[in-house]
Amino acid sequence: MSARLVLLGPPGAGKGTQAARVSERLGVPAISTGDIFRANVAEQTELGQRAQRYMDAGEYVPDEVTNAMVRDRLGQPDAAQGFLLDGYPRTAEQVAELDDILAASGATLDVVVAIEADTDEVVDRLLKRAREQGRSDDTESVIRRRLEVYAEQTAPLAQTYDTRGLLVRVDGVGSPDEVTDRIMGALSRGDREQG
């Protein structure tokens, strides 16, 4: 079965956890722009070095860098029958780029899942994670800035995909199992509506 999904949600909403769980259930690779960035940074590719400067400042990596990395990753054989994108697209320009990438292979998106969570709860989650993982750069002001950037640039994408009839909203508050069950339930209801 092919499945092409995008997972949207603010930092700290649990996208990474849910991406891994949902992709395993669907049998498609979870493709995280964060992982792609880290791999390019670790390998010190030209794109990775450019991305690092923005990541260090808590800003989004420019579209042309991100688009090039995603285009390359979606062209790999394991993504041919489907994928779950986590962290991409984040801007209207990236939505258009993803449309172009998929159109080139004759594919389309199946569904966009928006994981929603209260801002203060997300800040608390990220501060706790920062303490547990020793991430001294994840201060409350940096976290709140990341949430502001998300709200400015990415939240409007939900409206775009809603207009296309692709958006499914899921409550991201609760245990990982509860949230995964909500997502899978929403996907199966969506399948029934389309079929």
N, C-alpha and C positions, 0 to 999 in steps of 0.2 A: 504494500500500500504506500502510495506517495503522500507525504504531508509536508507542506511548506508553511511554517508558522513564524510569526514575529511575536516576541514577548516584550511588552512595554511596562514601565513602572519606574517610580523614582528610586534613586540609590537607597539601599536598605530595605526595599519592599520584599526581598527574597527571590529576586529574579534568577540569580545564579543557582540557588537550591532547586527552585522549581524547573528551571531549564534542564538540569541534569535528570530530574525525576521524570518529567514529561517526555523528554527525548528518548529515555530508556523504554518507557511504556509504548511509545509510537515506533521505536526502532529506527530513528533518524538521528544524525549527529547534532549535538548542541553546539552552536557556533557563537562564541562570545567575543565581542570586539575587544574586551579586556584581555582575553587569552591571546588573541591575534596580536594586540599591541605588545604584550609582555614577551611573546615569542620573537617578534621583530626587534624589540629592545635588547633581549638577551643575545640574539644573534648579531646585534649591532648593524642591522641593515640600514640603508640610508633612510628609509621610511621610519624605521624604529627610532633612529636618532632624532629625527624631526618630531616624532610623536612625543618623545620623552620630555622635551622642553615644555610642551603644553600640559602634559600630565603632572609634572612637578609643580605647576602653578595652579592646579585644580581647575583648569579650563578644558573645554572640549578640544580634541584634536581636529584640525581643519578638515573639511569634507574631502578635499582632493587626496589627502593622505589616507584617510579612513576608507574612502571608496576604492582606492587601488588595492588596499589590503583585503577588503571584503570580496571584490571581484575575483581576486586570485583564489581566495579560500572557497568560494562557491563553485569555482571551476574544477575543484578536486573531485576525484571519482566517488568518494563516500557521500557527497552531497547531491549526486545526480538524481536519486530517487526521493529526495526530501531533506529538510533541515529545520532546525529551530534556531532562529536568530535572537540573541540576547544582547541588547545594547546597540542595535542598529535596525532600522534607521533612527536617527535622533533629530534630524532637521528636514524641512520640506525638500531641500535639494537632495538629501540622501534618499528620500522616498522616490523621487524621480529617477535617481541613479539605480535604485533597486528594481524599479519597474523596467528600466533599460536592460539591466543584467539578466533578469528573468525572461524578458521578451526575446533576447538574443538566443535563448535556449528553448523557446516555445513554451515556457512555464508561466504560471501565475501564483500569487499567494492564495492560500486556502483560508487562513484566519489570522486575526491579530488579537492576542489576549492582553488586556490591560489589567495588571495587578494593581489594586488601589490600596493605599494605607494612609493613615493620619500622619501629618508632618511631625508632630511631637513624638509620636511612637517611633517613627523612622529615625529621628535624631537620637532617641534613647537607645535604639538597637545598634546604631552605628557607633555611638560612644562606647557602648559595652563591648562591641567587637574590637574597637580600637584598643581598649584596655587589655582584652584577652590576647590579642595578637601583637601587642606592643607597637601599634601604629601611631607613633607620636605626631605624625603629620595630620591625622584625622581629629582635629580639634572641632569644637562645636561651631566656631565661625566658618571654618572650611567646609564642614558638612552642610551648614545652612546655605552657604554660597552655592554648593553643588546642587542643592534642592531648588534654589532660585533659578539657576541656569537650566535645570530640567524643566521647571514650570514655564520659563520663557520660550525655550526652543523645542522641547519634546512633547509636552502635553497637547499642543495644538494638533499633533499628528493623530491623536486619538479621534479628533473630529474628522480629519481627512478620511481615515479608514472607516469611521462610522458612516460617513456619507456614501462610501462604496459598499456598505453592507457587510463589511468584514470584521467589525469590532465586537468583541465579547468582553464585558467587564467582570472582574472577579475580585471579591474581598480578600485582601492579602493578610488580614489579621487572624491569627489562630496558629495552631501547630502546623508544621510542614505537611503532615498527612492530611489535615483538614483542607489546606489550601490546594494540595495536589488533587484531592477528590473533587473540589469545586471546579478546578480547571478541566479535569477529565469529563466531569458531568456537563460542563458548558460546551465542550467540544462535541460530545455525543449528541447533545440537543441540537447543536448547529448542524451536525451531519444529517440529522433527521429532517430539519427544516429545509435543507438543500436537496435531500433525496426524496 
